[in-house]
Amino acid sequence: ICSGCQTSERKASGTGEKMLFVIVTFCLLACLAGTSAQVVPTSNPAFYPYGPGTTDFLEPPYDDGSQGPYSLSTPFPFYGNVFTQLYMHTNGHISLGSSAGSFAPSLNSGPVDGKYYICVYDADVKTSYDPRAGYIYHRQTTDASILSRASIDVQTAFPASYSSFAASWVYVATWHDVSHFGSSPPRPENTFQLVLVTGGCKSFVLFNYDKIEWTKEDKAEVGMNGGDGVNYVVHPYSRTANLVNLPTWTDPAVPGPAGRWTVAAIGGGPDSCTPATPTPTPTPAPTTTPALTTTPAPTPTSNPAFYPYGLGTADTLDPPNDDGTTGPHYLSPPFPFYGKNFNQLYVNTNGFISLGSEVFAMSPPVPDVGKYTVSGFAADVKTNYPPRSGYIYHRQTTDAAILSRASIDVQTAFPASYSSFAASWVYVATWHDVSHFGSSPPRPENTFQLVLVTGGCKSFVLFNYDKIEWTKEDKAEVGMNGGDGVNYVVHPYSRTANLVNLPTWTDPAVPGPAGRWTVAAIGGGPDSCTPATPTPTPTPAPTTTPALTTTPAPTPTSNPAFYPYGLGTADTLDPPNDDGTTGPHYLSPPFPFYGKNFNQLY
């Protein structure tokens, strides 16, 4: 600790543990700021900007450390899977979806099933010496100049296949002057960088090397693992004495500057969305592992009631699963639902969405106090039969065409009450051709969709049905649960033999296309912000639970020093509490604070 912090610690003696913690913490941040400012990034033209002068997050000094998950603002397609989070590892690798551990599993004997990782220089890095022995920076960006550079780099690397590639998102991770465990002053230093690039469908990784002064007994791993037991690539210098020559190596098959290796990873999403050709690599992957049976990407339904999904959109594709849940998926802006605002949701394999917190396996029967759920077709869905038995896609969007369509759909459904409704945010979740637990080939398939819509105050849910070939003993739940024991709605076909007729059903009370049920949920926030009238439903909610006492929304102060808040803004309203904390609230872009960049707060 620098001398100023030692002085502060002595002065704080006897003033209480909390004061000591705060003073020492801020001194440490100030020390980091002073040290970070001394870092001079490499001038190597192959490297993307990093460190001081960027919005990079600087990881603390570590030995065998892992940090994350870091949520990705744009999903990253990687070898047939799409990931919304990654982990940074001190030891020179990034893992996608879940942590691969301090050291990535070796690719010496071939691909590793179930692990998704990128090793730029996976070795025993240690930055936590005194003084510090290296800096690890990283950030995601949609900066126009970075996207332009990434587009040109990919076009240059693959002129025949990707001459019109346009990058939409980039992640830059840099290990600057890092040393290794067991080193002695003057410590040898390595500087290398990973650049993840996607256009929404096709993804690429740039491996950049500036200097390699240590190889840790030539054991450093350089390569990528696709997690399916088949797809992976290994650099020809990986785990060899040639590791020291990475900064001068040029790829004989892929054009680019010295010290760069550019690799394409097969992905899915909007771009050309044709199967990508794996990048040629000087050390082809062995074929000792039997090839997995793959299923071609499905063709979305042409049902006009459905919103676009799957290929050609920015959807996240959930992995095959049985009774699984993905999330939390963070929402911007919050979604008002029966008097509460939610900033995260979970997508459950079994045909429903839960708001705020995860609901495991099966959606609870409605009403259920404390559970906030939207059940499109809550039943025992199973998508992980071989070959795959269904696809679950979802995304949040503020695309103008989607907002316009949602606005018109709500206005059409409720012409008297919401003729001027304007959607500001939409969440689309689709279960495509999903089968059920215990099914046998040829498996019956269901396709249905949930569309969550808000204008900031009023919220609506569109339930869309294309085909229902199974009902699981007529037990599927269709409805919404407001979590207070009072507010809920249930579709008249829910848990009946009529479930198979959902695709042809038309709502007698609310206009809309066949196979659609449109429901309004009472919310609060900017719009008209008067209490909404619950949507008429064939099975009205019972009133056995006493109504809660409500407090009128407060009038914000007129003090000119204050920024707008509360009603009329997109504020999240925290629940009543004593000594409570909410969070983490994820920040985009990161917030610089005394020499460190933070991507979340509480």
N, C-alpha and C positions, 0 to 999 in steps of 0.2 A: 504494500500500500504506500502511496506517495506521502511525503512528510506532512502535507497539510491534513491528510486524513488521520495521521498518528496524533497530531495536535488536537484535532476535533474529538478524537476518542478520549484523550486524557481530560479535556474540558468537560466532556459529557459524563464523566465518572460520577456516579451517585445521583444522576438526574432521571434515572428510570430506563428500563430496557427498551421501551418504544422509542424514546428520544435518541438513544444510542443507535438503534437500528436505522432510523431515518437519516441521521447525520452520516453514518458510515456508508449507507447505501448511496446517498447523493455524492459523497466524496468518491466512491468507486466509479460512479457514472462519469464524474468530472475527470477522473484519471483516464478512463477509457476514451473520453473525448480528446484529451490531450495526446494520447498515444496514437489514436486513429488518425489524427490530423497529420502525423508524421509519415503515414504510408504513402508511398509514391507508386501508383499503378504502373505496370509494365507498359512500354511504348510499342510492344509487339503489334503490328498491324492486324494480325489474325484475331486478336482479342477484342471482345466487346467491352465497352466502358464498364468499370466497376469501382467500388470503394468510394472515397471522398469525391463529392461532386455529383453523385447519383443518389437514388432513393434506396440503395442497398440496405438490407438488414445485416448487421454484423453479429455473428455468433460469438458467445463468450468463449474464453480459452477452455479447452477440453482435452481429455485423453480418452479415446474410445467413446465419445459422446454421440448421442442422437437427439435431434430436435424436431419437433413437429407434433401433430400433423399441421402442415401449412395448406390452407384451403386455396384452391385454384379458381380464379375468376372465370376462366374458360376451361372446360374439361379437356384433358390431354389424351388423345387416342394413342394407344401403344400396343402393337401386336394383337389387334382384335378386341381389346378392352378399352374402355374409356374411364379415366381416373380424375377424381375431383380433389385429391389431396396427395401430398408427397411428404417425405421425411428427408432431412439433411443429416448426413453422417460425417463426423470429423474425419473418419478414415477413407475419405476420397470416393464416396459413392452416394447416389440418390436412390431411394426406394419409393415405389408408387403404390398407393392404396393402403399398405401397412408396412411397418418397419421390418427391414430384412435383418436387423441385428447390427452389432458393432462392426462386424466384418461380413461382407456379402458372401454367400456360399460360392465355393470355387466352381468355375466352369471347365476345369481341367478334364473332367470325365464326361462332359456334355451338359446339356441344359438341365435346369433345376425346376421341377414342377411346383406351381403355386407361389413362386416368388417373382416379383417384377422389379428389376433394378438396373441401374446404369452405373458402371464402374469407370470413372475417368482415370483413377490411379488408386485402387483399393489396397491400402497398405497401413502399417501401424503409425498413423500420424499422431503427433502430440504437439499441441499449441500452448499448453498450460505451464510451460517453464517460466521462471522468473529471471530475466525479463521475458515477456511474451515471445513465443517462437512461431509466429504465423497468424494470419487473419483469414477467416472464412466468411465471404460475403455472398448474398443472394437476393434476388428480387424477381417478381413477375412484372411484365410491362406490356403495354400496348402503345408505347410512344411511337409516333409516326416515323421518326428517323431510324429507330431500331427495327421496326417492321419492314421498312424499305430495304435496309441492309440485309436482314435475314432473307427476304424474298430473293434478292440478287444472289446471295450466297448459295441458296438452294438451286436456283436456276443455273448458276455457273457449274455446280457440282453434277447436275443431272440435266443437261441441255436437251437431250432427246425425249425424256419422259416428263419433265416438269418445267418446261420453258415458260409457262404462264403462271407458275405457282405464286400465290399471294399470301404472305404470312398474316395471321390475325392475332397472334399471341406469342410471346417469347418469355422464357425463364432463363436467367443468367445466374450461374453459381460458380464462384471463383475461390480457389484455394491459393492464397498469396504468401509466398515465402514460408511455407509450412515445413517444419522439421519432423523428426521421428522419435519414437520412444527409444530411450537409451543413448541418445546423441549427447555429445559434449561440446562446449564452446571451443572455437567458433563453429556453430552448428551448420551442417549442410542444409540447403533450402531448395524446395521445389515450388514452382508456380504453374498451375494448370487450371483449366476452365471447362465447364459444360454449358452448352447453349441448347435448350429444348425449344423447338419451333413447331408450330402447327398452323395450318390454314383452316382447321375445323375438321378435316377428314384425314389428310396426309400429314404425318409427323416426321420430323427429322431431328437428329442430335448431332451437334458439332462438338468434337473433342479438340480442344486447343492446348498446346504445350509451349511454354516459354523457356523454362529451365528445369532440368532434372539433375540434381546433385547427389541424390541418394536413391537406392533401389531396395534397401532392406533385404539383402541376400537374394535379389532378383525375383522376389515373390509377389510383386505388385500385379494386380489383375486389371486388365483393360478390356472392356467389352460390355455387352448388354444381354439380359436374359428376359425372354418373352413370357415365361411363367406357364407355358402350355406343354412343356416337355419336348418341344420340337424347335421352336424359333429362338435362335440366339446368334450372336456374332462375337468373335474374339479377335482382337488386334494381333497381327503376326509378332509383335514385340512383347506381348503380354507374357509375364513370368519368364523372361529371358534376360541375358546380359545386355541386350540391345535397348532396354528401357531408357538408358541414358541418352539414346539417340532419338527419342520421340520428338524433341524440338526441331530437328532437322529433317525428319522423315517426310516424304511426299507420297501420297497414295497413287500407285501406278494405274488404278482403275477409275478413280474419281477425282476430277480436277479440283484444285484448291491450293492455298498457300502452304508453305513448309510448316510442319508442326501441327497440321490439322487433319483429322479423320472425320469425314461426314458420312453418316449412316441413316438410312431410311427405315422407319418402323411401320409395318402395315397397320392401318387404323380404320375408323369408320366415322362418317359424319359428312357435313357439307363441303365439297370441293369438287373433284371430278367423281369421287366415290366409286371408282372402279378399283378392283383389287390392285394394290401396289406391288411392284416387283421388289423383293428384298434386295438390299444393297449388296453388290458383289463384295466379298471379303477374301483376302489372300489365304485365310485358313477356314475353308468351308466347314460348316457344322457336320459332325459325324451323324450317321443315320442309324446308330445302334438302338435308339429309342423308337418303337413303332409309331408311325404317324397317327395322329388323332383323326377321327372322323370329324370333318367340319361341315357346318350347315351354311348354305348361302344366306346372305342378309335377306330378310323377308320383304315382301312388297306390301306397303301399307294399304289398308282398306280404301276403297274409293267412295265409301259412304259419305254423302255431302254433309251430314251432321257432325262428322269428326273434324277436329282441328289437325293440321299437319303434324306428323310425328315420324320418328325413325330416320332413315337415310334422307339426306337433304335438309335436315334441321340441325340445331345445336343440342339435340337431346343427349342426355347421359343414358347409357345402356347398363342396367344393373346386371351383375353376374348371375348365372344360373343358380337356383336356390330352392330350398324347401323350408318353409316357415321362417324365411330370412327378412331382415330389415336393413335398409341403407339410410344413413343420415348421422347426425343432423345435417339437413340442407338449409343453409342460411338464406333468409329472405330479405330482399331489399326492394320495395319498402315492406314494413310489417303488414300482415294479413289480419284484418278485423274479423272476428268470428264469435258470434253470440256474446258481445259485450267485452271481449278481451282481444288484445292485439298480440299476435304471435310473430316472432322473428326467426322461427325455425320449424321445420317439419320433417317427418320420417315417412319413407315410402316402404310399405310392407308387401312382400311377395303375395300375401294372401288377400289381395284385392282392396286394400284400404290405405288411407293416409291418416297419420296421427299428428296433431299439432302440439308444439311445446315440448312434449316428452315422448319417448318411445313406448309403444304398446306392443307387447311381445306376442308373436304367433297369431292368435285369433283376435279379431275385433270383438270387444265386449258387447253384449246385448244392450240396446238402448232402452231407457236412459241409464247412464252410469255416471255417478258423481266423480269428478276429477279427471275424466277422460274426454278428450276433445278429438273426435274422429269423423272422417268422411268415408263411408263404405260404398265403393262402387259395386263390388260383388265380393263381399267378405266370405271366403270359403277356403277349403284346403287346397290352394294352388301349389303346383310343383312344376318347376321349369327345368330341373336339372336331370331329367332322364337323358340317356344317350340314344340317338342324337338329341340335341336341345329341344325342349318341349314348351317353347314360348319365350317371349321377349317382353321386358318391362322397361319402357322409356319414360323419361321425365325431364322437364326443364322449366325455368322461370324466364319470362320474356317481357320486354317492353317494345317489341317490334311494332312499328306503326300499323302494318296491315293486320296483325293479330289483334291489336287494341281496337282498331276500327270494327273488326268483325265481332269482337266480344261486346262492344258498345251496342251494336245493332241487335245482337242476339238478346241482350237484356232489355233493350227498349221494346223489342217485339214481344217478349214474354210478359212484360209488365207495362203496357202502354199508358195506363192511367196514372201509375205511381212514379215511373222512372223513364218518362219519354225523353228526358234530356240527359240521361246517365252517360258519363264518359269514363270508360275504363282507363286506368293508369298502369295496371300490372296484371299479368296472367300467369298461372302455373298450369301446365298441361302434363298429365300423367296417363300413360296408355299401357294396358295389358293386352298384348297382341298374341293371339293364337295360344293362349296358356291352357295347359291341361291340369289334371288334379292328381293328388296322391292316390295310388292304387289303380290308376288307369292302365290299360293294356293297348298295344298297337292294334289297329290304327287308333290313336288316341283322340277322343273328342276334344274340341277346342272352343274357347270363349275369347271374344275380343270386345273390350269395353274401355271407356276413357272417362277420366275426371278432369274438368276444367274449372279451376278456381279463378275468380275474377273479382277485382276490387277497383273502386274509384277513389280509395283513400278512406272512405267512411262506410259506404254500403258495400257489402260483399255478396257474391252469388256463386253457386256451384252448378255446373252443367254436368249431368250424368248422361253419357252417350253409350249406346249399345248397338253393336253391329251383328254379332252372332252369339248365341248361347246354346251350346250343344250338350252341356252337362250342368247339373244343379246340386250334385252331392247330397242326394236324398232330400232335396228341396229345403236345405238348411242355410242357403246363402242369405246374408244380411245386406239390405240396400237401404241406406239412410244416413242421417247425421246426428251426432250427439254433442250437445252444447256444454256438457261437463258440470252443469249446476243442478242436475236432477229434475229440471223442469222443461227446459227448452230442448226439443229434439223433433225430428221428423222421420217417418218410416214410409217407404214406398208401399203401395197397396199389394204389390206382388212379392214383397220381401217374405222369405221363408214359406213360400207356397209353391204349388205345382205350376203356377203361372210364370215363374221365373224364366222359362224358356221363351215366353212371349214378349220379353222386354224389348227386343229389337223392333217390334211392330206396334208397341203400345203408344198411344198419344194421350197427353195429359188433358183431361176434360176442363181443367180450370186455368191452365197456363198455356198460351199458344207456343207452338214450336214444332219442329219436324218429328216424324215418327222415330221412336227409339230414343227420345230425349226427355229427361226430367230436369226442370230448372227450378232451383230452390234459392230463396233469399235467406241470408243469415244476418241477424241484427248485429251492427257493429258501431264503432265510434271513431271519429276522425274527420278530416276535411271532405265535405261533399255538401249535402244539405245539413247533415249532422243533427237531424231531428230523429227521435226514435223510429226505427223502421218497423213496419207491420210484418209479423212473420208470414211467410208464404203459406197459403192454404194447403193443407195436406189431408189426404183421405183418412188418416188416423191421427186425430189431434192429440197433442201432448196432455197427459193428465196433470191435475193441479193439486196433487196430494202434498207436495212440498211447499211450505210457506214462501211467499215471494220475498226476495232479499230487499233490504232497505238500500236505496240508491242515493247518491249525493249528486246534485247538479254539477256539470262541468264548470270549473272556475274561470273567471275572467282574467286573462293575463295582465300583468302590470303595464301601465302606460309609460313607465320610466324609459326615456329615450336611449339610455345606455344599454338597455337589454336588447338582445336579438330576439326575433319572434320565436314563440314556443307554444306548446299546448294545442288547443283547437285551431284548425286552420293551417297546421303544419303536418309533417309526416312523423312527428315525435312518437317514440315508444313510451307508453305510460307504465312505469314500474308499479307492481302491486303494493298495497299497504304493508309496512314492515317496521321492525325495530332492530337496528344493527344489521340490516340485511345487505346483500350484494347481488347484483345481476351481472351476467356475463358468462364466458367472454363475448364481447362485442367485437367482431372482426372489422378491421380498418382497411380501406383501400382508397388512396395509397397509404403506405406506412407513415407513421408520425415520428419525425426526428425529435429526440429529447436528450439533451446533454450528451451528444456523441453517439447515441444509439438510436436505431430505428425500430419502432414497435408496430406490430400488425394486429394487436388486440388490446382491449382495455376492459376494466370491470367498473 
